[in-house]
């Protein structure tokens, strides 16, 4: 009596079908590559100028590569060149307190981000989950703040900061945007409204208070959009220029964006120190470029999930 053995059929992966070549696809890829190159070219030109000798920039203005390669621009930014050496290299002989400006920018951006995310999350929770009279009308009125240009608020904010005695302080720069913003409240409210009410009601039945539900249930479940909002707020605060320019007058409160303008105004006899200015701009922009590149996917996913079109 013979026993027959059955072999299991081997599953072979279906060969991936290659999409046929088409003129439309080639044109689309060519257009995308051109857009990417055009977008990245200003950053390359910034790096090229920063790595060039400032005295040779005008003579080699048409060169794609750095003109007479030099680290002098970065040395002037970080205060590694003496006054006379900086003048000989085509820069201003006045040193800049770069690390102080960097610290001020970090402190201001951190204060604005921490305060705005915290208070905006509380307001968004009240608009999304709590039931109170005229809630939707108040939210629409609050949302109308998005239509008010920021420049309209500069003068009253300046008067308030002056009366509080916070002119030329880091806290005075951060205070007007530390509480909340209409966009931040709207962004988090859209996500909070998508959380199942059954989970919250179960916690309330177990005896948890609204405050405990918010901090131990809603906030952990909303880690992705809160992180996204924090990143966007940090980048916006880091790049802010006009308000810090109005409030800060000395190095003790001056942030990087304002310091770049001061650095450009220190013009030597040969002309602006473009090499040093581009080096300072690159160093100031690099942290935000890295932060955005690392969190770009999360930002896109959170914005799409929150229903913002």
Secondary structure, 3 states (H helix, E strand, C coil): CCCCCCCCCCCCCCCCCCCCCCHHHHHHHHHHHHHHHHHHHHHHHHHHHHCCCHHHCCCCCCCCCCCCCCCHHHHHHCCCCCHHHHHHCCCCCCCCCHHHHHHHHHHHHHHHHHHHHHHHHHHHHHHHCCCCCCHHHHHHHHHHHHHCCHHHHHHHHHHHHHHCCCCCCHHHHHHCCCCCCHHHHHHHHHHHCCCCHHHHHHHHHCCCCHHHHHHHHHHHHCHHHHHHHHHHHHHHHHHCCHHHHHHCCCCCCCCHHHHHHHHHHCCECCECCHHHHHHHHHHHHHHHHHHHHHHHHHHHHHHHHCCCC
